[in-house]
Amino acid sequence: METPILQPIHGGAAARPFKTHHNTLDMPLFLRIANELYLKRLIVGGFDGVYEIGKMFRNEGMDRTHNPEFTSMEIYVAYKDYNWMMNMVEECLETVAKVVLHGATTVPSGEHTLNFAGPYQRISLLGAIHKYTGKDVTAMEEDQLRRFCKELHLDPEDNWGRGKLIDEIFGKTVEHHLVQPTFIIDYPIEMTPLAKKHRSVPGLVERFELYVNGKEIANAYTELNDPIDQRERFGRSVDASRKRGRGGHGPRRGFSPLPGVRYAAYLRTGHRHRPARYVAQQPANHSGSVVFSANAA
């Protein structure tokens, strides 16, 4: 599919957009930060699966792994969830490796040898933090998480909520350990407010990120399609974004949470999940979604 690059509303992600002006129509437009909303409309319109490979633009920081202009692949599949998407991603990467490497699945990377043959390790985000720090942050309140951040020599800002604090702790203590392909799954709801609630574990959502060689290369989740829950969480997400000084717009009439689709799976590549402040400091019914990161300066 091909969806518009110039959009009247910058949606589908939490990022600062590039803004331009359409002279003939005399209206402001934005370079897309994601193509999510248009692809969702196609699923609502009756397609069982859609994808697009194209450029995204985010007016944020730069480093050796982040560029304001980057290529992304985004996929939506109806009647599937994040479990199906993990299996698909494993099969896809193993197949690509065998084609490129003439039947092999291993490739050297510095001092490591990466193996893209499945199955990949799957570990919950909170479980990964416990594994590499020895601390269980599951029941920690914000003040406890702030103290933990300071113990790790992180400098938490006043407007960081529980989700942001956990995200920073994970980035500091876990990411660099994830050398072989690893799915980090089941995120706290505060970290992914627009993903569907976990079907069996309260307080979590059905999301995963795939890490290889210490970097996130894919992001996915089971799509939230409860319209009441979605509107409430979307409002909280916009409020949090405005608190961080990143702007945000409220839900628009006609916004659709994939009605009538009990399961749908989403995949995006080229995803940038770190805001500019972090990037500048770092050198280095269900529906599911995943994003592969192909973003290099």
C-alpha positions in Angstrom: 0.0 0.0 0.0 1.0 3.7 -0.3 -0.4 6.1 2.2 0.0 9.9 2.4 3.3 11.4 3.5 1.8 14.9 4.0 -0.9 14.6 6.6 -3.3 17.1 8.2 -2.9 15.3 11.6 0.4 13.8 12.9 -0.7 10.6 14.5 0.2 7.0 15.1 3.1 7.7 17.4 4.4 10.0 20.0 7.0 12.2 18.2 7.6 15.8 17.2 6.7 16.3 13.6 8.1 18.4 10.8 5.5 21.1 9.8 4.9 22.6 6.4 2.3 24.7 4.6 0.1 23.9 1.6 -0.1 27.2 -0.3 -2.9 26.3 -2.7 -5.2 25.0 0.1 -3.8 27.5 2.6 -3.5 24.8 5.4 -0.8 23.4 7.6 0.4 19.9 6.9 2.8 17.6 8.7 5.4 15.1 7.3 4.2 11.8 8.7 5.7 10.4 11.9 3.9 7.1 11.2 1.5 5.6 8.6 -0.5 3.7 11.3 -3.8 5.5 11.1 -4.2 5.1 7.3 -3.3 1.4 7.4 -5.8 0.9 10.2 -8.5 2.4 8.0 -7.7 -0.2 5.3 -8.2 -3.0 7.8 -11.5 -1.4 8.9 -12.4 -1.2 5.3 -12.1 -4.9 4.8 -8.5 -5.9 4.0 -7.3 -8.9 6.1 -3.7 -7.7 5.8 -1.8 -4.6 4.7 1.8 -3.3 4.8 3.8 -0.4 3.6 7.5 0.3 3.3 8.3 4.0 3.2 9.9 7.1 4.8 9.0 8.5 8.2 10.0 11.9 9.5 10.5 12.8 13.2 11.8 16.2 14.2 14.0 14.9 17.0 17.5 14.1 18.0 20.3 12.4 16.0 23.0 9.9 16.9 24.7 6.9 15.2 21.5 4.8 15.3 18.8 7.5 15.0 18.0 9.8 12.0 15.1 12.2 11.7 14.4 10.7 8.3 14.2 6.9 8.3 12.7 3.9 6.4 10.0 1.9 8.1 7.9 -1.2 7.3 4.5 -1.4 9.0 2.2 -4.3 8.8 -1.4 -4.9 10.0 -3.1 -8.3 9.9 -6.6 -8.9 11.1 -7.7 -11.8 13.3 -4.1 -12.3 14.7 -2.4 -11.3 17.9 1.2 -10.6 19.2 1.8 -14.4 19.6 1.2 -14.9 15.9 3.3 -11.9 15.0 6.3 -13.2 17.1 6.2 -16.5 15.2 5.9 -14.7 11.9 8.9 -12.5 12.7 11.1 -15.4 13.7 10.2 -17.3 10.5 10.8 -14.1 8.4 14.2 -13.3 9.8 15.4 -16.9 9.7 14.3 -17.2 6.1 16.0 -13.9 5.1 19.2 -15.0 6.8 19.2 -18.3 4.9 18.6 -16.6 1.6 21.3 -13.9 2.2 23.8 -16.3 3.8 23.3 -19.2 1.4 21.6 -21.5 3.9 23.3 -20.3 7.1 21.6 -18.5 10.0 24.7 -17.1 11.8 26.5 -13.9 11.1 29.5 -12.3 12.9 29.1 -8.9 14.6 32.1 -7.6 16.4 33.0 -10.1 19.1 29.7 -11.8 18.8 28.1 -14.3 16.4 24.4 -13.7 15.9 22.1 -16.6 15.3 18.8 -15.9 13.6 17.5 -19.4 13.7 14.3 -19.6 15.8 12.9 -20.0 18.3 14.1 -16.8 20.0 14.1 -16.3 23.8 11.0 -14.7 25.2 11.1 -12.9 28.5 8.8 -10.3 30.1 10.1 -6.8 30.5 9.7 -6.8 34.3 11.3 -10.3 34.4 14.3 -9.0 32.4 14.8 -6.1 34.8 14.7 -8.6 37.7 17.1 -10.9 36.0 19.8 -8.3 35.4 19.3 -6.1 38.5 18.0 -8.6 41.1 15.2 -6.1 41.9 11.5 -6.6 41.3 10.0 -3.3 40.1 6.5 -4.8 39.6 5.0 -3.3 42.7 7.2 -0.2 43.0 5.6 3.2 43.3 6.9 6.2 41.5 9.0 7.4 44.4 10.6 4.0 44.7 11.3 3.9 41.0 12.9 7.4 41.2 15.2 6.2 44.0 16.2 3.2 41.9 16.9 5.5 38.9 19.2 7.6 41.1 21.0 4.4 42.3 21.6 3.7 38.6 23.0 7.2 38.1 20.0 8.2 36.0 18.6 11.7 36.5 14.8 11.3 36.4 12.9 14.4 35.4 9.9 15.6 37.5 7.4 14.9 34.7 8.4 11.2 34.3 5.6 8.9 35.2 5.8 5.2 36.2 6.1 4.0 32.6 8.9 6.3 31.7 10.8 5.5 34.8 10.6 1.7 34.1 11.6 2.4 30.5 14.8 4.2 31.6 15.7 1.5 34.1 15.3 -1.1 31.4 17.4 0.8 28.9 20.2 1.3 31.5 20.3 -2.3 32.9 19.0 -4.7 30.3 19.3 -3.6 26.6 23.1 -4.1 26.3 22.7 -7.7 27.5 20.3 -8.7 24.6 22.8 -9.8 22.0 21.1 -12.8 20.5 17.6 -12.2 19.1 15.3 -11.8 22.1 11.6 -10.9 22.4 10.9 -8.7 25.4 7.2 -9.2 26.1 4.3 -8.1 28.3 4.9 -4.4 29.1 3.3 -2.4 31.9 0.2 -0.6 30.7 1.8 2.8 31.5 4.5 2.2 28.9 2.1 1.3 26.0 -1.2 3.0 26.7 -2.8 2.2 23.4 -2.1 -1.5 23.3 -4.6 -4.1 24.4 -4.7 -5.3 28.0 -3.1 -8.6 28.7 -5.7 -11.4 28.6 -4.5 -13.0 31.8 -2.1 -10.7 33.7 -3.6 -7.4 35.1 -1.6 -4.3 34.7 0.2 -5.5 31.5 -0.4 -5.2 27.8 0.3 -7.6 25.0 3.3 -6.0 23.4 6.8 -7.2 22.4 10.0 -5.7 21.2 12.6 -7.7 19.4 16.2 -6.9 20.4 19.3 -8.0 18.5 22.9 -7.0 19.4 21.7 -4.7 22.1 19.3 -2.7 19.9 15.6 -2.8 19.4 14.7 -3.8 15.8 11.0 -4.4 16.1 8.0 -3.3 18.1 4.6 -5.0 18.1 1.5 -5.4 20.1 -2.1 -6.7 20.1 -4.1 -3.7 19.0 -6.5 -2.1 21.5 -10.0 -2.2 20.0 -12.3 -1.5 22.9 -13.5 2.1 22.0 -14.3 3.2 25.5 -11.0 2.0 27.0 -9.1 3.4 24.0 -10.6 6.9 24.3 -9.9 7.0 28.0 -6.3 5.9 27.6 -5.7 8.1 24.5 -6.7 11.1 26.6 -4.3 10.2 29.3 -1.6 9.6 26.7 -2.1 13.1 25.2 -2.1 14.7 28.7 1.2 13.0 29.4 2.6 14.1 26.1 1.6 17.7 26.8 3.2 17.5 30.2 6.5 16.6 28.5 6.2 19.6 26.3 5.7 17.5 23.2 2.2 18.7 22.2 -0.5 16.3 21.2 -4.1 16.4 19.9 -7.2 14.8 21.2 -9.2 12.0 19.5 -11.0 13.0 16.4 -14.6 12.1 15.4 -14.5 9.0 13.3 -11.4 7.6 14.9 -11.7 3.9 14.7 -10.3 1.2 17.1 -10.7 -1.6 14.5 -14.4 -2.3 15.3 -15.5 -5.8 14.6 -12.0 -7.2 14.5 -11.4 -9.3 17.6 -7.7 -9.9 16.8 -5.4 -7.9 14.5 -1.6 -7.8 14.3 0.6 -4.8 13.5 4.3 -4.7 12.6 6.4 -1.6 12.1 10.1 -1.4 11.2 12.3 1.7 11.5 10.7 2.6 14.8 12.2 5.2 17.1 11.1 4.7 20.6 13.5 7.1 22.4 12.7 10.8 22.6 15.2 13.5 21.5 16.4 14.1 25.1 17.4 10.5 25.4 18.8 10.2 21.9 21.0 13.1 22.3 22.7 11.5 25.3 23.1 8.1 23.9 25.8 7.2 21.5 24.8 4.0 20.7 -11.5 -8.3 20.2 -7.4 -8.3 20.0 -5.1 -6.9 17.4 -1.3 -7.1 17.3 1.5 -4.9 15.9 5.2 -5.1 15.4 7.8 -2.6 14.2 11.2 -3.4 12.8 13.9 -0.7 13.4 15.9 0.2 10.3 16.9 3.6 11.4 20.5 4.5 11.0 22.1 7.9 10.6 
